[in-house]
């Protein structure tokens, strides 16, 4: 758990979840601000992984990382199959997709009325990894 006494707002949670997804090489992160559209969440975070195994690894990292912040998900689904995993942290709902599954469901189109929120990720997350050189 962090020593930061500031409460975890939806915005801070979104940034933390995005950073945790990138730790496991989540790609094409898109954050949608749905506060003006629905009352049951603030943000929707969509992430792509290259495989079902990577989706599970990202999901486990999100749950473990948020547990360290004192937060557990309200629900989670899709671990069995792995091509689409949904984790509900109440203020932020995360959807992890393999590329083909993300293209089929196209949540960005479904939520087209929601503004895209720019993510402020740590600088080291934005740099090219040694494996990509």
C-alpha positions as CSV (number, residue, x, y, z in Angstrom):
1,X,0.0,0.0,0.0
2,X,1.3,3.5,-0.8
3,X,2.0,6.1,1.9
4,X,0.1,8.8,-0.1
5,X,-2.8,10.0,2.0
6,X,-4.6,11.4,-1.1
7,X,-7.8,9.4,-1.8
8,X,-7.7,7.4,-5.0
9,X,-9.9,9.3,-7.4
10,X,-11.2,7.8,-10.7
11,X,-8.6,9.9,-12.5
12,X,-5.7,8.7,-10.3
13,X,-7.0,5.1,-10.6
14,X,-7.1,5.4,-14.4
15,X,-3.5,6.6,-14.5
16,X,-2.3,3.8,-12.1
17,X,-4.1,1.1,-14.0
18,X,-2.7,2.4,-17.3
19,X,0.8,2.3,-15.9
20,X,0.3,-1.2,-14.5
21,X,-1.0,-2.4,-17.9
22,X,2.1,-1.0,-19.6
23,X,4.4,-2.7,-17.1
24,X,3.3,-6.0,-18.8
25,X,3.5,-4.5,-22.3
26,X,-0.1,-3.7,-22.8
27,X,-0.5,-1.8,-26.1
28,X,-2.9,0.7,-27.7
29,X,-4.2,2.0,-24.4
30,X,-7.3,4.1,-24.9
31,X,-9.1,5.8,-22.0
32,X,-12.6,7.0,-22.5
33,X,-14.2,9.5,-20.1
34,X,-17.8,8.3,-19.6
35,X,-18.7,10.5,-16.7
36,X,-21.3,12.4,-18.7
37,X,-22.8,9.3,-20.2
38,X,-23.3,6.9,-17.3
39,X,-23.4,7.0,-13.5
40,X,-21.8,3.7,-12.7
41,X,-18.2,4.4,-13.8
42,X,-16.0,7.4,-14.6
43,X,-13.6,5.9,-17.1
44,X,-13.3,3.0,-19.5
45,X,-9.7,1.7,-20.2
46,X,-9.2,-0.4,-23.3
47,X,-5.9,-2.3,-23.7
48,X,-4.6,-4.7,-26.3
49,X,-2.3,-7.7,-25.5
50,X,-0.6,-9.9,-28.1
51,X,-2.0,-13.2,-26.6
52,X,-4.5,-14.6,-24.1
53,X,-1.5,-15.4,-21.9
54,X,-0.4,-11.8,-21.9
55,X,-4.0,-10.6,-21.2
56,X,-4.0,-12.8,-18.1
57,X,-0.6,-11.5,-17.0
58,X,-1.8,-7.9,-17.4
59,X,-5.0,-8.6,-15.6
60,X,-3.1,-10.2,-12.7
61,X,-0.7,-7.3,-12.5
62,X,-3.7,-4.8,-12.4
63,X,-5.3,-6.7,-9.6
64,X,-2.1,-7.2,-7.6
65,X,-1.1,-3.5,-8.1
66,X,-4.4,-2.1,-7.1
67,X,-4.5,-4.5,-4.0
68,X,-1.2,-2.8,-3.1
69,X,-3.2,0.5,-3.2
70,X,-5.9,-1.1,-0.9
71,X,-8.4,-1.6,-3.7
72,X,-9.9,-4.8,-5.0
73,X,-12.0,-5.2,-8.1
74,X,-15.8,-5.4,-7.7
75,X,-15.8,-8.1,-10.4
76,X,-13.7,-9.7,-13.1
77,X,-14.6,-11.9,-16.0
78,X,-13.0,-13.7,-18.9
79,X,-9.9,-15.2,-17.3
80,X,-11.0,-18.7,-18.4
81,X,-10.9,-17.9,-22.1
82,X,-8.5,-14.9,-22.0
83,X,-9.2,-13.2,-25.3
84,X,-11.4,-10.6,-23.5
85,X,-10.9,-9.9,-19.8
86,X,-13.0,-7.3,-18.0
87,X,-12.1,-6.0,-14.6
88,X,-14.4,-3.6,-12.8
89,X,-12.7,-1.3,-10.3
90,X,-16.0,0.7,-9.9
91,X,-14.7,4.1,-11.0
92,X,-12.6,2.5,-13.8
93,X,-13.6,-0.5,-15.9
94,X,-10.7,-2.2,-17.8
95,X,-11.2,-4.2,-20.9
96,X,-8.2,-6.3,-22.0
97,X,-8.4,-7.7,-25.5
98,X,-6.4,-9.7,-28.0
99,X,-6.1,-7.8,-31.3
100,X,-8.8,-9.8,-33.2
101,X,-11.2,-9.7,-30.3
102,X,-10.7,-5.9,-29.8
103,X,-11.5,-5.4,-33.5
104,X,-14.7,-7.5,-33.3
105,X,-16.2,-5.6,-30.3
106,X,-14.8,-2.2,-31.1
107,X,-15.6,-0.6,-27.8
108,X,-14.3,2.8,-29.0
109,X,-17.0,2.9,-31.6
110,X,-19.6,1.7,-29.2
111,X,-18.6,4.5,-26.8
112,X,-18.0,7.0,-29.6
113,X,-19.8,9.8,-27.6
114,X,-17.2,9.5,-24.8
115,X,-14.2,11.8,-25.1
116,X,-10.8,10.2,-25.2
117,X,-8.7,11.1,-22.2
118,X,-5.0,11.6,-22.7
119,X,-3.0,9.3,-20.3
120,X,-0.1,10.7,-18.4
121,X,2.2,7.7,-18.2
122,X,5.6,7.7,-16.4
123,X,8.3,8.8,-18.8
124,X,10.1,5.5,-18.6
125,X,7.0,3.8,-19.8
126,X,6.9,5.8,-23.0
127,X,10.5,5.1,-24.0
128,X,11.4,2.4,-26.4
129,X,12.3,-0.8,-24.6
130,X,15.7,-2.5,-25.2
131,X,13.8,-5.5,-26.8
132,X,12.3,-3.2,-29.5
133,X,15.6,-1.8,-30.7
